[in-house]
Amino acid sequence: MTKARIEIPRTEYDRRIAAIQKSLQEQNIDLLVTHADECESANVRYLSNFLAVFDFVGVLVPKEGAPILLTGGPESYDFAVEFAQIDDIRIHPMYVETSAPEWDKPTDVWDFPGILQELRQRLPIKRIGIANTNIIPYAIMEDIKKGAPDAEFVNADELIMRHRWYKSEIEVEALREAYRITEEAVKVAVDAIQPGVREWEIQAAWLGEIYRLGAEGMGYSCWVTSGPATYQSLCKATDRQVEQNSMVQFSLGAKYVGYCGNMCRAIVLGDLPDIHMDMIKVALECTNDTIGRMGPGVPFAGVYDEFQATLERYGFKGLNLYGPAHGTGMQECEGPWVDNRGSMVMEPNMVFNIDVWIANEEYGVRIEDGVLITDKGVEELSSWRREIIRI
């Protein structure tokens, strides 16, 4: 029997809103506007527990008072009323899906001029912070500007992301479960690998197991790939059959109550060229070294520099995409990124995905696992068979 799913309580969402409002006040921002679609839903879900499905979603957080959730159409409104942890929910016609119908059901609709005029009754709207700046639609931004023609607009992406970097106790609990489900299902996926099986069949075995164990879905568009495609850092499962004397590479991560687990492993069938085997060995060494160096107070730059030194020692310098780890949580990649471009240090309650990728134009390998920084060191959230897995 599977255990009951963790429920993140309303008090957690209220705490998050209050923390964001404190940051708004400190930065002299009167209103935060967030945006979400199905691909990039984390900020809105972090603040409200609401998923963007078909329609867009936004959460407005004034520096004082209750937040507002905006979505499009009566279907999303009813969905939000059921699940969102925000009480003030409104329909904005610009938040509908791109092929939305003309609704027969009567609805009360709002636009930003009306919403901002209402908010001005209790606080000035002189500085507006925009989060999700790279995805908020032009038409919605124009509507915001129409409602606040004299306001100053500032980028607030980092404001909310910095809150998300540090996990609460319930978030850590959710991430532990996301990684546990991911890891248990990876065992099933590995068991499915044999010559002749198709890539999508391996992924299907993994997917069936994560749903059985209580996941809500994938943390991102996961994949299984094999043979000539394993040099690609992004890919998808295809109809290709696994062959002897080849490698199967997968990147698989379950999403659990909004939080992402993730594992990458390389599975070897038969014999591989020496350079490919060397890549796998070095990726495993870098992964273990990175985990061994992590801990509270450890500078990002030192971990990154040692990673680069290892790549250079084995002749693989320049074949990585970025540093050896990145923050994870409601997005598989949500920052901070472990590199030497700043002065950040690791702090308790940060969760990282160790993400070591080495590839040339013919061969590649990726190894990933999750770790939690604690007061005393590191808690590994996944670790199963961090080795050369042979079938």
C-alpha positions as CSV (number, residue, x, y, z in Angstrom):
1,M,0.0,0.0,0.0
2,T,1.3,3.5,-0.9
3,K,1.3,6.1,1.8
4,A,-0.9,9.2,1.8
5,R,0.4,12.1,-0.2
6,I,2.0,14.9,1.7
7,E,-0.2,18.0,1.9
8,I,1.4,21.4,2.1
9,P,-0.8,23.4,4.5
10,R,-2.4,26.8,3.9
11,T,-0.2,28.2,6.6
12,E,2.9,27.5,4.5
13,Y,1.5,29.6,1.6
14,D,0.5,32.4,4.0
15,R,4.1,32.3,5.3
16,R,5.5,32.6,1.8
17,I,3.2,35.6,0.9
18,A,4.2,37.3,4.1
19,A,7.9,36.8,3.4
20,I,7.5,38.1,-0.1
21,Q,5.7,41.2,1.2
22,K,8.5,41.8,3.6
23,S,11.0,41.8,0.7
24,L,8.7,44.1,-1.3
25,Q,8.7,46.6,1.5
26,E,12.4,46.4,1.9
27,Q,12.9,47.1,-1.8
28,N,10.2,49.7,-2.0
29,I,8.1,47.8,-4.4
30,D,4.4,48.3,-4.1
31,L,3.2,45.3,-6.1
32,L,4.6,42.0,-7.4
33,V,3.2,40.5,-10.6
34,T,4.0,36.9,-11.4
35,H,3.1,34.8,-14.5
36,A,2.8,31.1,-15.3
37,D,2.1,28.8,-18.1
38,E,2.2,25.0,-18.3
39,C,6.0,25.1,-18.9
40,E,6.9,27.7,-16.3
41,S,4.5,27.4,-13.5
42,A,6.7,27.3,-10.4
43,N,6.4,30.9,-9.1
44,V,2.6,30.9,-9.2
45,R,2.5,27.4,-7.7
46,Y,4.9,28.5,-4.9
47,L,2.6,31.3,-3.9
48,S,-0.8,29.6,-4.5
49,N,-0.5,25.9,-5.1
50,F,-2.3,26.4,-8.4
51,L,-1.2,24.8,-11.7
52,A,-1.4,26.5,-15.0
53,V,-3.4,24.1,-17.3
54,F,-4.4,25.4,-20.7
55,D,-4.9,29.0,-19.5
56,F,-2.3,31.3,-18.1
57,V,-2.2,32.2,-14.4
58,G,-0.9,35.2,-12.5
59,V,-0.5,36.0,-8.8
60,L,-0.5,39.7,-7.7
61,V,1.1,40.3,-4.3
62,P,0.7,43.8,-3.0
63,K,3.2,44.9,-0.3
64,E,0.2,45.0,2.1
65,G,-3.0,43.0,2.2
66,A,-4.3,39.9,0.4
67,P,-2.9,38.5,-2.9
68,I,-5.0,38.1,-6.0
69,L,-4.9,35.1,-8.4
70,L,-5.8,35.8,-12.1
71,T,-6.7,33.2,-14.6
72,G,-8.8,32.9,-17.8
73,G,-12.2,31.5,-18.3
74,P,-14.8,29.8,-16.2
75,E,-13.0,26.4,-16.3
76,S,-9.8,27.7,-14.8
77,Y,-11.8,29.8,-12.3
78,D,-13.6,26.7,-11.0
79,F,-10.3,24.8,-10.9
80,A,-8.6,27.6,-9.0
81,V,-11.5,27.9,-6.5
82,E,-11.0,24.2,-5.7
83,F,-7.2,24.1,-5.3
84,A,-5.7,27.5,-5.0
85,Q,-4.5,28.6,-1.6
86,I,-5.5,32.2,-2.4
87,D,-9.0,33.4,-1.7
88,D,-9.3,36.3,-4.1
89,I,-9.6,34.7,-7.6
90,R,-10.6,36.6,-10.7
91,I,-11.0,36.0,-14.4
92,H,-8.9,38.2,-16.8
93,P,-9.8,37.5,-20.5
94,M,-6.2,37.9,-21.6
95,Y,-5.2,34.9,-19.5
96,V,-7.1,32.4,-21.7
97,E,-5.5,29.7,-23.8
98,T,-4.6,30.8,-27.4
99,S,-7.5,28.9,-29.0
100,A,-10.1,29.8,-26.4
101,P,-13.9,29.7,-27.2
102,E,-16.4,32.5,-26.7
103,W,-17.8,31.5,-23.4
104,D,-21.6,30.9,-23.1
105,K,-21.4,30.8,-19.3
106,P,-21.7,34.4,-17.9
107,T,-18.5,35.4,-16.2
108,D,-17.3,38.5,-14.3
109,V,-14.1,39.7,-15.9
110,W,-11.4,42.1,-14.8
111,D,-8.6,44.0,-16.4
112,F,-5.5,45.6,-14.9
113,P,-6.9,49.1,-15.0
114,G,-9.8,48.0,-12.8
115,I,-7.6,45.8,-10.5
116,L,-5.0,48.5,-10.0
117,Q,-7.6,51.2,-9.4
118,E,-9.1,49.0,-6.6
119,L,-5.6,48.4,-5.1
120,R,-4.9,52.2,-5.1
121,Q,-7.7,52.6,-2.6
122,R,-5.4,51.1,0.1
123,L,-1.9,51.7,-1.1
124,P,0.0,53.6,-3.8
125,I,1.1,51.7,-7.0
126,K,4.3,53.6,-7.9
127,R,6.8,50.7,-8.3
128,I,5.7,47.4,-9.8
129,G,7.9,44.3,-9.7
130,I,7.6,41.9,-12.6
131,A,8.6,38.3,-12.1
132,N,8.8,35.8,-15.0
133,T,10.0,38.6,-17.2
134,N,11.0,36.3,-20.0
135,I,7.5,34.7,-20.5
136,I,4.9,37.3,-19.5
137,P,3.0,38.1,-22.7
138,Y,3.2,41.5,-24.4
139,A,-0.6,42.0,-24.3
140,I,-0.7,41.5,-20.6
141,M,2.2,43.8,-20.0
142,E,0.5,46.5,-22.1
143,D,-2.7,46.0,-20.0
144,I,-0.6,46.5,-16.8
145,K,1.0,49.6,-18.2
146,K,-2.5,50.9,-19.2
147,G,-3.6,50.6,-15.6
148,A,-0.4,52.1,-14.2
149,P,0.9,54.6,-16.8
150,D,3.1,56.5,-14.4
151,A,4.5,53.5,-12.5
152,E,8.1,52.4,-12.5
153,F,8.6,48.8,-13.6
154,V,11.4,46.7,-12.1
155,N,12.7,43.2,-12.6
156,A,11.6,41.1,-9.6
157,D,12.8,37.6,-10.8
158,E,15.5,37.4,-8.3
159,L,13.3,38.7,-5.5
160,I,11.1,35.6,-5.5
161,M,13.8,33.2,-6.6
162,R,15.9,34.0,-3.6
163,H,13.0,32.9,-1.3
164,R,12.7,29.7,-3.2
165,W,16.4,28.8,-2.8
166,Y,15.9,28.1,0.9
167,K,13.5,25.1,1.6
168,S,11.2,24.9,4.6
169,E,10.8,21.7,6.6
170,I,7.7,20.7,4.6
171,E,9.4,21.4,1.3
172,V,12.4,19.3,2.3
173,E,10.0,16.5,3.1
174,A,8.3,16.8,-0.3
175,L,11.7,16.8,-2.1
176,R,12.8,13.7,-0.2
177,E,9.7,11.9,-1.4
178,A,10.1,13.2,-5.0
179,Y,13.7,11.8,-5.1
180,R,12.6,8.5,-3.4
181,I,9.9,8.0,-6.0
182,T,12.3,8.9,-8.8
183,E,14.9,6.5,-7.5
184,E,12.5,3.6,-7.0
185,A,11.2,4.0,-10.5
186,V,14.7,4.2,-12.0
187,K,15.3,0.7,-10.7
188,V,12.3,-0.5,-12.7
189,A,13.5,1.4,-15.8
190,V,16.9,-0.3,-15.5
191,D,15.3,-3.7,-15.2
192,A,13.4,-3.0,-18.5
193,I,16.6,-2.4,-20.4
194,Q,17.7,-5.2,-22.8
195,P,18.7,-5.4,-26.5
196,G,15.7,-4.8,-28.7
197,V,13.6,-2.8,-26.2
198,R,12.5,0.6,-27.5
199,E,13.5,3.8,-25.7
200,W,9.9,4.8,-25.1
201,E,9.2,1.4,-23.5
202,I,11.9,2.0,-20.9
203,Q,10.4,5.4,-20.2
204,A,6.9,3.9,-20.0
205,A,8.1,1.5,-17.3
206,W,9.5,4.3,-15.3
207,L,6.4,6.5,-15.7
208,G,4.1,3.7,-14.7
209,E,6.0,3.2,-11.5
210,I,6.2,6.9,-10.5
211,Y,2.4,7.2,-10.8
212,R,1.9,4.0,-8.8
213,L,4.1,5.5,-6.1
214,G,2.1,8.7,-5.9
215,A,3.8,11.2,-8.2
216,E,1.7,13.8,-10.0
217,G,3.8,13.5,-13.1
218,M,7.2,14.4,-14.5
219,G,9.3,17.3,-13.1
220,Y,10.2,18.2,-16.7
221,S,10.0,16.5,-20.1
222,C,12.1,13.4,-19.3
223,W,13.8,11.2,-21.8
224,V,15.5,7.9,-22.5
225,T,18.0,7.8,-25.3
226,S,20.5,5.3,-26.6
227,G,23.3,4.7,-29.1
228,P,24.2,7.6,-31.4
229,A,22.0,10.2,-29.6
230,T,23.6,10.0,-26.1
231,Y,25.9,13.0,-26.8
232,Q,22.8,15.3,-26.7
233,S,22.2,17.1,-23.5
234,L,18.5,17.4,-24.3
235,C,16.6,14.6,-26.1
236,K,13.5,12.5,-26.1
237,A,12.6,8.8,-26.1
238,T,12.1,7.5,-29.6
239,D,11.2,4.2,-31.3
240,R,14.9,3.4,-31.5
241,Q,15.7,-0.1,-30.3
242,V,18.5,-0.6,-27.7
243,E,21.5,-2.4,-29.2
244,Q,24.3,-4.4,-27.8
245,N,27.6,-2.6,-27.5
246,S,25.9,0.7,-26.8
247,M,24.9,3.0,-23.9
248,V,21.5,3.9,-22.7
249,Q,21.3,7.4,-21.1
250,F,18.3,8.6,-19.3
251,S,17.2,11.7,-17.5
252,L,14.2,11.0,-15.3
253,G,12.6,13.0,-12.6
254,A,9.2,12.7,-10.8
255,K,7.2,15.7,-9.6
256,Y,5.6,15.2,-6.2
257,V,3.2,17.9,-4.8
258,G,5.0,20.4,-7.0
259,Y,8.6,19.4,-6.2
260,C,11.0,17.8,-8.5
261,G,13.3,14.8,-8.1
262,N,15.8,13.9,-10.8
263,M,18.3,11.2,-11.6
264,C,20.6,10.6,-14.6
265,R,22.4,7.3,-15.1
266,A,24.4,5.6,-17.9
267,I,23.7,2.0,-18.6
268,V,26.3,0.0,-20.7
269,L,25.5,-3.0,-22.8
270,G,28.6,-4.8,-23.9
271,D,31.6,-2.9,-25.0
272,L,32.0,0.8,-25.7
273,P,34.9,2.8,-27.2
274,D,37.6,3.7,-24.7
275,I,36.8,7.4,-24.9
276,H,33.2,6.9,-24.1
277,M,34.1,4.7,-21.1
278,D,36.5,7.3,-19.9
279,M,33.8,9.9,-20.0
280,I,31.6,7.8,-17.8
281,K,34.3,7.2,-15.3
282,V,35.3,10.9,-15.1
283,A,31.6,11.9,-14.8
284,L,31.2,9.6,-11.9
285,E,34.4,10.8,-10.3
286,C,33.3,14.5,-10.7
287,T,29.9,13.6,-9.2
288,N,31.4,12.0,-6.1
289,D,34.0,14.7,-5.7
290,T,31.4,17.4,-5.9
291,I,29.2,15.8,-3.3
292,G,32.3,15.3,-1.1
293,R,33.2,18.9,-1.2
294,M,29.7,20.3,-0.5
295,G,28.5,21.5,2.8
296,P,27.4,24.6,4.8
297,G,29.7,27.6,4.3
298,V,31.5,26.0,1.3
299,P,32.1,28.6,-1.5
300,F,30.5,27.8,-4.9
301,A,33.7,28.9,-6.6
302,G,35.9,26.3,-5.0
303,V,33.6,23.4,-5.9
304,Y,33.4,24.7,-9.5
305,D,37.1,25.2,-9.8
306,E,37.9,21.7,-8.6
307,F,35.4,20.3,-11.1
308,Q,37.1,22.2,-13.9
309,A,40.5,21.0,-12.8
310,T,39.4,17.4,-12.9
311,L,38.0,17.8,-16.4
312,E,41.3,19.4,-17.5
313,R,43.3,16.6,-15.9
314,Y,41.6,14.0,-17.9
315,G,41.5,16.0,-21.2
316,F,37.8,16.9,-21.1
317,K,38.0,20.6,-20.4
318,G,35.5,22.6,-22.4
319,L,33.2,19.5,-22.9
320,N,30.8,20.5,-20.0
321,L,27.8,22.8,-20.3
322,Y,28.1,24.6,-16.9
323,G,29.1,23.9,-13.3
324,P,28.6,20.6,-11.5
325,A,25.4,21.5,-9.6
326,H,22.4,23.7,-9.5
327,G,19.5,24.4,-7.2
328,T,16.4,22.4,-7.5
329,G,12.9,22.5,-6.0
330,M,9.6,23.4,-7.8
331,Q,11.7,23.5,-11.0
332,E,14.3,20.9,-11.8
333,C,16.6,23.9,-12.5
334,E,15.8,26.9,-10.3
335,G,19.2,28.2,-9.2
336,P,21.5,29.0,-7.7
337,W,24.1,27.7,-10.2
338,V,27.3,26.5,-8.7
339,D,30.1,28.4,-10.6
340,N,32.9,30.8,-9.9
341,R,31.1,33.9,-11.2
342,G,30.2,35.2,-7.7
343,S,30.8,34.9,-4.0
344,M,27.9,32.6,-2.9
345,V,28.4,29.9,-0.4
346,M,26.3,26.9,0.3
347,E,23.8,27.3,3.2
348,P,21.5,24.9,5.1
349,N,18.2,24.1,3.5
350,M,19.5,24.6,0.0
351,V,18.8,21.6,-2.2
352,F,21.0,20.9,-5.3
353,N,21.0,18.6,-8.2
354,I,24.5,17.4,-8.9
355,D,24.5,17.7,-12.7
356,V,27.7,16.5,-14.4
357,W,27.5,16.4,-18.2
358,I,30.5,15.6,-20.5
359,A,30.1,15.3,-24.2
360,N,31.8,15.8,-27.6
361,E,30.1,15.6,-30.9
362,E,29.9,11.8,-30.8
363,Y,29.7,10.6,-27.2
364,G,28.3,11.9,-24.0
365,V,27.2,11.1,-20.5
366,R,25.2,12.7,-17.7
367,I,25.1,11.8,-14.0
368,E,22.6,13.5,-11.7
369,D,21.6,13.1,-8.1
370,G,20.0,15.3,-5.4
371,V,21.6,16.6,-2.2
372,L,20.3,18.7,0.7
373,I,22.7,21.0,2.5
374,T,22.2,20.6,6.3
375,D,23.7,22.3,9.3
376,K,26.3,19.5,9.6
377,G,27.0,18.5,6.0
378,V,25.1,16.9,3.1
379,E,22.2,14.5,3.0
380,E,22.1,12.6,-0.3
381,L,18.5,12.4,-1.6
382,S,19.4,9.8,-4.3
383,S,22.4,7.6,-4.7
384,W,21.3,4.2,-6.2
385,R,24.0,2.6,-8.3
386,R,26.1,5.7,-8.9
387,E,28.5,3.5,-10.9
388,I,28.9,2.0,-14.3
389,I,25.7,0.0,-14.6
390,R,26.2,-3.0,-16.9
391,I,23.4,-5.0,-18.5
